[in-house]
Amino acid sequence: MEWLVGLVVEASGGSSVLAAFYSSLVAALLTSVGALLIAFVKKPRDMESSSVILDVGMGFSSGVMVVASFTSLLLPAIEVGGVYRALLGFISGALAVYGLNRVIPHEHFIKGYEGPGWGLRKLRSAWLVALAILIHNLPEGLSIGASTVYDVREGVIMGVAIGLQDLPEGLAVSLPVAIASGSKMLGFLVGVVSGLSEVVTAVLASILGASSAYLLPYILGFGAGAMMYVVSHEALPESHRTGHEGKATLGFFLGFLVMIYLDTTLAS
């Protein structure tokens, strides 16, 4: 993994914005790999095995995001801006995702529809699922960008970790779209777009963070709060709704350990 850190540092030429772009591109590519798994889902009856993969994946994602929120975002925010600014950013991030969930129509794989009533009438559920994943990807991209401004190495670690947990999310986007539309190619393309959304928010966050040192702790805290809200309100509850709680919990601990390993071995 060290070679990837060195490659991003060298390619970015000292630019935190370019480093954020390359780090988030790693996550986007791994999301696309996850979306490509749709090619191996032959029929809708394969949904049961896909459900297990998604539950384990969401548990894994939760473990990664819990560690990343604290070690790569909240603690650095406190270090550079003090506890009050960090916590204000943290609360703002959680409230922002809460607001998005309320105003943007979307549908979860198990929980079902969430958002304003008009969305339920006008949008097909497959696209609502895709919108749900898109909402989750925005704070992930923001977190990559903010952590990269704080330290390029931290940004690369975040990009790799987010990318690993995006593998099942890529399938989670592509699968319902492919089933509803009858086109695996369309499902794959929607999964790719969901990953690219992280690149956009990563670059925007890095531009904001690099433009003002005063904003950086707020952005870092914001990313931490947004990710923790997603874990608590969405990822963990969704992973425990289909009878695969044990496997999902195993996924959580695996993700937790992987992020701890990446953070301690690559950050030095």
PEDAWO-V290101 format. One record per residue. PHI is phi in whole degrees, 0 to 359 (* if undefined). OMEGA is omega in radians with two decimals (999 if undefined). Layout:
<<PHI:OMEGA> <PHI:OMEGA>>
This chain:
<<*:-3.12> <300:3.13> <297:3.13> <291:3.08> <301:3.14> <298:-3.13> <295:3.14> <293:3.13> <300:-3.13> <291:-3.09> <293:-3.10> <283:3.09> <59:3.13> <88:3.13> <272:-3.14> <292:3.12> <292:3.10> <294:3.11> <297:3.10> <295:3.11> <298:-3.11> <293:-3.14> <295:3.13> <288:3.09> <294:3.06> <300:3.12> <297:-3.14> <296:3.14> <294:3.12> <290:3.02> <298:3.12> <295:3.08> <297:3.09> <298:3.11> <296:-3.13> <293:3.11> <297:3.11> <300:-3.14> <296:-3.09> <263:3.05> <270:-2.98> <278:-3.06> <218:3.11> <305:-3.13> <292:3.06> <287:-3.11> <301:-3.12> <296:3.11> <293:3.10> <295:3.13> <298:3.10> <298:3.14> <300:-3.12> <295:-3.13> <294:3.09> <297:3.14> <297:3.12> <292:3.04> <296:3.09> <301:3.13> <302:-3.12> <297:3.12> <298:3.11> <298:-3.04> <290:3.10> <298:3.14> <294:-3.10> <298:-3.12> <300:-3.09> <269:-3.01> <284:-3.04> <256:-3.07> <232:-3.01> <292:3.13> <296:3.02> <299:3.10> <298:3.10> <294:-3.12> <296:-3.05> <269:-3.05> <226:-3.11> <89:-3.00> <291:-3.06> <291:3.12> <293:3.13> <297:-3.12> <289:3.07> <296:3.07> <296:3.14> <300:3.14> <296:3.14> <297:3.13> <296:3.11> <295:3.13> <294:-3.14> <295:3.12> <292:3.05> <302:3.12> <295:3.10> <299:3.12> <298:-3.10> <280:-3.00> <256:-3.13> <258:3.14> <294:3.11> <200:-3.09> <223:3.11> <269:-3.06> <304:-3.09> <248:-3.05> <298:3.13> <99:-2.99> <289:3.06> <214:-3.13> <133:-3.13> <293:-3.05> <298:-3.09> <296:-3.11> <294:-3.14> <297:-3.11> <281:-2.92> <255:-3.05> <246:3.10> <289:-3.02> <297:3.14> <300:3.13> <287:3.08> <294:3.07> <297:3.13> <299:3.10> <295:3.11> <298:3.13> <295:3.13> <299:3.10> <301:-3.12> <290:-3.10> <287:-3.10> <299:3.10> <294:3.10> <294:3.08> <296:3.11> <301:-3.13> <294:3.09> <298:-3.12> <296:-3.11> <294:-3.13> <292:3.11> <292:3.10> <296:3.11> <296:3.13> <197:-3.07> <301:3.13> <299:3.09> <298:3.13> <296:3.11> <294:3.09> <302:3.13> <298:3.14> <299:3.13> <294:-3.11> <296:3.11> <297:3.12> <298:3.12> <299:-3.12> <281:3.07> <277:3.11> <304:3.09> <291:3.12> <293:3.08> <300:3.08> <291:-3.13> <297:3.08> <281:-2.99> <287:-3.03> <297:-3.12> <295:3.12> <294:3.14> <296:-3.13> <293:-3.09> <290:-3.06> <267:-3.07> <78:-3.09> <236:3.08> <293:3.13> <296:3.11> <296:3.09> <300:3.12> <298:-3.11> <296:3.10> <296:3.07> <298:3.11> <297:3.14> <298:3.13> <298:3.09> <289:3.14> <293:3.10> <298:3.10> <292:3.12> <297:-3.12> <299:-3.10> <290:3.09> <296:3.14> <295:3.13> <298:3.14> <295:-3.14> <291:3.10> <296:3.12> <296:-3.12> <295:-3.13> <286:-3.09> <283:-3.10> <208:3.09> <295:-3.14> <294:-3.10> <282:-2.99> <304:-3.14> <298:3.09> <294:-3.13> <292:3.10> <298:3.12> <295:3.11> <301:3.12> <298:3.12> <295:3.14> <296:3.13> <297:-3.12> <292:3.14> <293:3.08> <296:3.13> <300:3.13> <298:-3.03> <287:-3.01> <269:-2.99> <239:-2.91> <296:-3.12> <295:3.10> <301:-3.14> <297:-3.08> <287:-3.09> <249:-3.04> <258:-3.02> <241:3.10> <86:-3.14> <249:-3.05> <301:-3.13> <298:3.14> <293:3.12> <295:3.11> <295:3.06> <299:3.09> <299:3.12> <300:-3.11> <293:3.09> <296:3.11> <298:3.11> <301:-3.11> <292:3.14> <298:-3.12> <292:3.07> <299:3.14> <297:-3.13> <299:-3.06> <291:-3.08> <272:-3.09> <271:-3.09> <262:-3.06> <281:-3.10> <277:999>>
